[in-house]
Amino acid sequence: MVRVNGYDWRIMLTSSNHPQLMRPDGSFTLGCCNSENKTIYIVEGLNKTYFKKVLCHELVHASMY
């Protein structure tokens, strides 16, 4: 759990084909920020460096909500 702008956000590691990671065109992304349920979804199994990049990217999205 991480606090962003006064809200608690849950970080969830998921499979690469989790429905939350599906883009409108049917492809999948490595991370997603859902403002409705305050959850950041990230594909499990990323190496440490790439995980940090994806997490930082999604935290920027969370800070915009």
Order of alpha helices (4+ residues) and beta strands (2+ residues): beta-beta-beta-beta-alpha
